[in-house]
Amino acid sequence: MKHQITDLAYDHCRKIASEHYENFPVGSILVPSNKRKYIYSVYAFARYADDIADSPTLDKIEKIRRLGILGEELFKIEEKNPASFRDETKLIFEALKDTIGAVGIPIQEFKDLLSAFKQDSEGMLYENFDQLIDYSSRSANPIGHIVLNVFGYHKEENGEMFQLSDKICTALQLTNFWQDVSEDLKMKRVYVPTDNMAKHKYSIDELKSKSENDNFREMIKDLCQMTAELFKQGIRLPELTKGRLKLELRATINGGRLILKKISEMDYRVLSKRPKLTTFDKFSIILKAFK
């Protein structure tokens, strides 16, 4: 009976993942079938928390309260106590609990993710690039750690691998910021650091009015170049791994770098058009991963 419940929980997470992913190849064909369910459970948890942080109908206090409840559920997993949820959310935590136990994922990774979602709920402005790096260390880097854990790598024995993963995951997070400047504005979020705005003589008011003047484009170009440098710093990550993970990491890195290339080809006009990967792009990325 327990196995049936767990299978049902993983299937629920798989459906959530298949309905939502875009650039991030959640459970892609490059991930072995026996490991995909673990990726699905992690994604479902992150998606559920993200939906709370992004909800247009919840105020800041309610968002933080609900995210706090998720934190309490993580504590219950840590203490090996049953989940409190009685709806489909219980299935997510059932799968997550099984994943954490089977793979050996530190619970702190999920606490860090929740910390980043709470920060999103606060709607803060970022003063400099270092603050974005700090945010990414909790919003993106834990995902990289978890993926490595799923494939049998752990930080204690593979320190360099995890450091390179942090570079790549931070670069992917920042790429998503520059890709989604316009979308984030709709949720009253600004990830462009205020010191970069000052450097390029561009204001928050201009951003809100979606002005894509020369200063804006130079500012986004500057941020994209800083992001590209992070990709370079972490580029050796796939070569430290083996098997399908190596291919998956190559594909993920190629996808992020291609988004930066598309932003460049658009002359950094990300307020009027959102760059995204086409079906052909995704197919090409997978093929390139084998080279």
N, C-alpha and C positions, 0 to 999 in steps of 0.2 A: 504493500500500500504506500509506504514512504517513497519508494522509487517512482510510483505512478504520479504522486503529488509533485515530486521534484521534476519529472519529465514534463508535466503540465506547466510548471513554473518556468522552465527553460523555454518551452514553446511559446509561452506568453511574451517572454523577453525577445525571442526571435522575431515575433510579429511587430513588436515596437521598433526594433532595429531596422527591419526591412521597409518600414513605412517612412522612416525619417532621414536616413543618412544621405549625404550628397558627396562632398569632397573626401570625407574620411571613409575609407573602404571597410566598413564594419563587417566582420565575418566574411570577407571576400573569398573568392575561389583560391586565393593564395594561402589562406589559413586552413590548416588541416581540419577535416570535419570533426574530429574528436576534441578539438580545442575551440571551435566556433561558439559553442554554447556558453563558454566562460566569457568570451568577448561580448556576447549578446546580453548577459546578465549585468555586466559592468555598464554597458551602454544604456540599458533600460533604467538603471539607477540614476545615471548621470542625466538622462533625458527627463526623467520624472522631476528631479531637482531643478533642472534648467527650466522646465515648464512653469514651475512655481516662481522662479526668479523673473521669468519673462512675462508672467500673466498680466494682461492689461486691466483686469478686474480686481486685482488684489492690491491693497495699499502696502507701503513699506513694512509697517508693523506686522501685518498678517503674513506677508512673505517670510519675514524672519522667524515668526512663530512656527510656521509650517516647516521651514528648513530645520528649525530646532528640534521638531518632532522626529525628523529623519535622523538627526544626530543621536537622539535617544534610542532609536531603533538600531543604530550602529553599535551603541553601547550594549544593547541586549544581545547582539550577535557576539560581541566580544566576551560577554559573560555567559554565553551559551543558553540564553533564555529565549522563549518563543516570542515572535513578533506580536505587536498589539493590533495591527491592522486586520480588518475583517473583510475588506473588499479586494479587488484585483491587485492592489498595491502589495498585499501580503505575498502574492506570487513572486513579485520582484525581489522581495527580501528573502523569500525561501530559496530562490535561485542564487542570490548573492551570498547567502550564508554557506550554501554548498560550494560555491566557487572559492570563497575565501579559505574554506577548510581544505578543499582538494588541491588548490594551487599554492597555498601558503602566502597569501597577500597580506602585508601589514595593514591593519585597520586604519592606521594613520593616513594612508593614501586617500581613503574615502572621506576622512575628516577634513583633509586639506581641500578636497573638491567642494565640500559643503561650505568651507570658509570662503572660497572664491565666489560661490553662488550668493552667499550673504553679502559679499562686497558689491556684487552686481545689483542686489536689491537696494543697497544704500544709494546707488547712483552717483558715486563720487567722481570728481575730476582728477586726472593724473597730471602731476606737476612736471614729471620728467620721465625719461626712458627707463630709468632704474625702477621706478614704481610699476611700470608695465612688466618688467622682468620679474619683480616680486609677485605680482598678480599671476603671471603665467606659471610661476613655480608651484602654484596651488591649483590653477585651473587646467593646466595642460600637462605639466611634467608628471603628475601622478598617473595619468593615462599611459604614458610611456613606460613608467615603472611597472604598472600592472600587466601590460602586454609582455614585457620581458619576463615577469613572473610566470605568466601563463605558459611561456615557452621554456620554463625551467631555469631561467637565469635569476640570480638574486644578488642584491647589492653588496653583500659581505664578500663574495668571491669575484665580483665583476664590477669593481668600482669605476674603472674607465668607461665601460660600456654604459653605465647609468649616467655618467657625466656627459657623454656624447648624446645620449638620448635626451637629456635636458636641453641641450642646444637645439636639437631638431624639433622637439615639442614646443619650445618657446617660439621658435621661428614659425612653426605652423600656426600657433595661436596669433602671433602678430600679423601673419599673412591674412588670416581670417578677419582681423580688425580692419586692415586696409581694403580688403575686398568688400566689407560690409559697413563702411562709413555711413552710407545713406540709410541702410536698414537699422543700424544702431541709433541713429538720430530719431527715428520714429519711436523708439523706446526711451528717448531722452538720455541716451548714453553717449559719452564722448570719450574715445580712447586715444585720440591724438593728444600728446602731452602739451600742456600749456606753454612750456619753455620752447618747444618746437614752433608753436604758433607765433610766439614773440620773435623768435629767430627769423622767421620768414614774413614778419609783419602781416600776420593774418589773425583775424579775431573770431571769437566764439559766435558773435552775431553774424559774421559773414558765413560761417559754417552752417548756422541754422537757416540762413537764406539760400543755402546751396550755391554759393559763389565759387565757380571753378576758374578763378583768375590765375594769372601766372604764379602768384605767391602760393596759392593752394597747390598747384601742380608740382612746384619745386619742393614744397613741404612733404607731400606724399612720396615724391621721388626720393627724398632724403631718408624717409622712414623705411621705404622699400629696400634701399641700399643697405641700411643697417640690419634689416631682416635677412637679406641675402648673405650678409657676412656670417650670421649665425648658422645658416644652412652650411656654409663652407666649413665652419668650425666643427660641425658635427657630422660631416659627410662620410667619415670612416665607419660610422656605426654599423651599417649593414655587413661590412667585411669582418667584423668581430663576431658575427652570428653565423648560423649555418641553416641549411635546408630552406623550407618555405618562409621562415621568418626573414631571412636575408632578402628574398624576393618581395615580401610584403613591405619591408622597410624601404627598399629601393623605390617601389611604386608610390609609397606615401610621400617620400621626399621629392620624387619627380613631380607628383601632383602639386605639392606646395610651391615648388620652383616655377612650375608652369603657370600657376595663378599670378605670381609676381611678373612673369614675362608678359602675360596678357594685360596686366595693369600698365606696364610700360608701353605696350603697343597701343593702348587707349590714350596715351599721353597723360596718364594719371587722372583721367576724368572719372573718378569712381563715384561721384555724386549723381551723375546723370545716367550711369549704366553700371550694373553689377557684373563684374567678370565672373564667369563660371566655366566649368569643364563640360564639354560636350560628350556625347556617347563615344564619338571617334577619339576624343582626347583620352578618355578612360581606357579604351581599348589599346591605344598607342602606349599609354603609361605601363600597362601590364606587359605588353610585348617588350618594351624597353627594359623592364626589370630583369628579363632573362638574358640580357646581353652583358 
